[in-house]
């Protein structure tokens, strides 16, 4: 854990607007800068709503973003960007759309491929404007400098981090999330929770980020059940949008830990949506880490509105119940994961050192396998 004397760098979008009904701010921002040609990167359902952005001039929409985007999906978007030559790229959707938008904004015309920029600060620069507009409350990608895509050849997620991928403008309009179905609301909400809880209990945790992390957890505890029960509860939607944003603030300087590392193979191998994968794994990794960070684990449960505890069994039971009551299917066996694939998944997860090295407690490959079996 870092102390108040530990140095930390915080990066944020140059401008961030938060509030119901603000989506039109994107068009006003673009018009004020004389932008005449834009490329919107969106998922299929969201692509049909691109007119809400109010963009001026020529607007081209790439609406084929996959739930777990891979290199071929990225290459399709990059090919369109090469033809369109936009002055502005807009990520409009969940984390997948916003991650692709970051890469589409920085790669065309540079001679760099996705493999050239994997890792921290390898992107050469950016010549176009970048705006991010989330339509779900989960990843907080609008506030960060990372993008992830899956390499089909290795089944690994490639992580790119660059200050050049930070948005010029992020517009967080909670009203855009009212149409998100209950199951997606639940899973993405637990993803936001996992971002905050993992950052809060990380070896790299910092008091400056703890502030966002614990408040993000409180917001999920207060509003997620309400939003699942009534998607048009605008206050609950706003609370979750803020929780997601705070989770995004946690990712840059601290990042996630074992929870996300263990969740990744569920998406890359079995195409389970990222939010759902993180939700299924979250109780098990929080409980595993409890002995290493007992005080902070107890605070996580309190922030969720549950009794404070650092006992691993109680932690697992309380958080499993929280997720089940949201209607989330918490058994890997019911999500189409073959039991004989668990050892290979454990091997892949154990190799994700960029996240596991942040974990507050060392975890072996056999212990990861035990977590999968507990979730099975």
N, C-alpha and C positions, 0 to 999 in steps of 0.2 A: 504494500500500500504506500502511496506517495503522501508526503506531508505538505503542510502549507509552505515549506521552504523549497519544495520540488518545482522546477520550472515546467511550464505547460504553455502550449500555443493553441489558441482558439481561433478557428476560421469560420466565418459565417457568410451567407449570401450578401452581396453588396447592398441589396434592399430586400426586406421581407415584409410582406403585408399579410396580416392575419385577421379574418373576420368574415361573418356570413354575408354572402352576396357580393364578394369582392372579385369574382372571376373576371369581370370586365376590365379590371385594372391592367390585365395583360395587354389588351388592345390599346389602351390609352398610353401605356408605357412604350409600346412599339411605335405608335403614331408619333409620339413626341420625339422619337429618335430617327424619324424618316425611313423606317424599315418598310420595304415594299415587297419582300419575298420571304416567306416563312415556311418551314417544314415542321409539322407537328408529328411527334412520335407517340403513338397511342395503342392501347389494346382495342380489339374489335368493338365492343359495346361503347367504349369511351370515344372512339373515333367519330361516331355519329353525333357526338355532342361538341365537336370542335368549334362550331359557330359561336358557342358561348364565350369563347376567348375574345371575340371581337377584333380579330387581327386585321390590319389594313392590307390592301394590295393582294398579291397572289399568295394563296395558301394551299400547300400540298400536304396531304395527310398520309403517313405510313401507319396503317391500322392493323398490321399483322404481328404485333409483338406477342410472343409466346409467354405463358405464365412463368416458365423457367427458360429465359432466352439462352440460346446457344450460339456458337460461332456462325453457322449458316444463317440464322435469323439476323445476327448483327451484319453480316455481309450483304443481305438483302437491303437493309436500311442504309448501309453505306453506299451501295450502288445507286440508290435513289438520290441520296444527297449529292453524289458526284454529278448526276444529271440536273438536279434542281439548282444547285449552288445557292443555298439559302443565305440570307443575311442574319436570320434568326432561327434557332432550333428550340422547340418547346417540348418538354417532356410532360405528357398529359395522361395521367393514369396512376397505377401503383408503382411499386419500386422497380419492376421490370421495365416499364416504359421510361421511367426517369433515368435508370442506369444506362439503357441504350441511348437515350438522348445525350447523355454526357459524352459517350464515345463517338457518337455521330457528330458532335460539335467539335471534337478535337482531332479526329483521325484523317478525314478527307484532305487530300492535297499535301500531306506531309511526307508521304512515302513510308510512314510507320504502319505496321500491322498490329493486330491485337497482341500477338506474342512479343512484339517489341516493347510494349508498354506495361506488361504485367509487373506488378511490384510498385514501390513508392517512387513518385516524382520522376518518371521516365518520359512523360508526354512533353513534346517540344514546345507546344503553345496552343493558342486558340485565336482564330481570326473572326469568328462569328459570335453573335450574342447568344446567350443561353438563359432560358426561363424554365422554371419547374413549377408544375401545378399538380399536387397530389389529389387523387379522387378516392383514395382509401386511407385508413388510419392504421398504419402498421410500420412501414419501413423507415420513415423519416428521411428518405433519400434526398428530398428537396433541400435539406440543410447540410449535405455532406459532399465530400470529395472522392468517394469511392464508387466504383461500378463493378458488378460481377456478371460474368457470362460463363456458361458451361462449355467445356471442350468435349465434344462427343467422343473423341479418340481416347481420352483418358478418364472420362466421367468425373473430372475435377472441375471445380469452379475456379475461374481465373479472376483474380482480384487486381484491379487497377486503382491506384490512388494518385491523384494529382490536384494541386491547387488550381490548375487550369480548368478543372471540371466543376469548380464551384459556380453556382448560378449567379448571374447578374441580378436576377429578380426571382424570388420565390413567393408565390401567392397561395396561401392556405385558406381555402374557402370551405368551411365545414358543410355548407349546404350541398356541395358536390357529392358528399358521401351518403346522403339520405336514401339513395336507391340501392346501396350495397346490401345484398341479401344477408339474413341473420347468420348463416353459417360462415360466410366470409368475414362479416363484422367480428364474430367471435374469434376466429383464427388470427386475423390480422391484429386484433386488439391484444391477444396474448403475445404476438410477435413484438409489439411495442413494449409490452411488459417485460419480455425477455431481454430486449435491448437495455432497458433501464436497470433491471436486476443484475444482469451479467456485468454491466459497467460498474455498478455499485459495489459488487463483491470481487471485482477483478484485482489481480496483483498490481495493475496499473491505475487503480482507482485514485481519484484526486478530489480533495474537498471542493474545488471549484465545480467539478462535474457531479459530485454527489448531490448537490443542490437540485440539479435538473433530474437526476435519476430517481431520487426518492419522491419528488413531486410527481414525476411521470407515473410511478407506481400507484401513488394515491389517486391520481386521476383515473387510471384504469379500474382501480377498486371501486371508485365512486360511480363511474359512468358506463362501464362496459355492459353490465347486466341490463341496465336501462336501455341502451342502444340496441341490444339483441332483441329485447322484448318489444320495442317500438322504434322502428327505424326512422320515424319522423320526429322523434324527440330531439329537437334541434340543440337544446342545451347539452344533452348527452353526446351528440355528434361533435359539438364544439370541444367538449372536454376530451374526447378521444383524439381529435385532431391535434390538440395541444400536447397530449401525452405522446403521440407519435412524433411530433416535432422535437419534444424534449429527448426522446429516444435517439433521434437523429443527431442532436447535439452531443449525446454521449459517445456516438460511434467514432467521431473524428479523433479526438485526443486520447480516448481510452480503448474503445472497441469492445467486441464481445469475447466470449470465452468458450468453454467446452460445450455449452448448450448449442451454439450455432455449429460448431465443428461436428458434433454428433448428428445434428439435424441435416447437414448438407447432403450426405449420401442418399437420404430419402428422396430428395429432389432430383439429384443427378442420375440415380439409378432407377428410381421408380416413379418419377414425375409427380410426386406429391407436392402440392403447392407449398411455397416456402413458409407462409404463416402457419399452416396446419402442421408442417414438419416440426417447426419450433415449438408449437403448442404441445405436441405429443411428448417431446423430449424435456420440456421445461421443468416439470415437477421432479424428474429423476436427477437432473444435474444440480438443481438447487439443493435437493436433499443430500446428494453426494458431497457437495462443497460445504455443507453446514458445519462440520467439525472444524474446518479451517477458518471460517468467518462467522462464528456463532452470534455475535452481537448484531452484525449487519443482516444476517439471515432473519433474526427475530424482528428487526425493523421492517424487512420486506413483508413479512406476514402481517405485522401491525398496519402497515400502509395499505394492505389489501382489505383491511377491516376484520382480520382474523386474530385469534389469540397468538401472542408472541411465543415462539418456540425455536429452539435450535436442534431439537431432537430429530435426526434424519427421518425416522418413521412418521413422526407427526408432521414434519414439513412436507413429505411426499403425500400423505393422506389429505392434508388441508388443500394443497395446490391441485391435486388430482380432482378433488371434489369441486373446487372452484371452476376448473375447466369442464368437467362433466356437466355441471349445472348450466353451463352456457350451451350445452348440446354438442360439444366437440367429441368426436369419436377418438378415444385415447388409446386404442389397441392397434398396434401395427398389424396384427393378424387380420383385422377387419379392414385394413387399408390396402390389402393386396401385396404385402411384403412377404416373400417366401422365407420361411424360417431358416432354410439352408443358406440363405444369402447373408445372414447376420454376421458371420465371421469376416467375409470380404468387406462388408460395410465398416466393421470395426477397424480393419486394417487401413481403409481409406481415411476414416475419421482421425485415426491416430497420427496420420501423416500431415494433418493440417496444423503445422506448428505455429503459424502466424496467430492462431487463436488459442491453441492449447497452452502455449507458453505464457499466456495471460491468466490462465486459470489459477485460482487461489490454492488449489490442491493438485499435486501431480496425479495424473491418471494414466494407467497402462492400457494397452490394447485389450487385455483380458477384462479389465474393469469396464471399458467401453462396451465390450460384448455383453457384460452382465447388465449394463443399463439397457441395452437393446432387448435383452431377454425379459427384463422387468417391465418394459413397455409393450412386450409382445402380446 
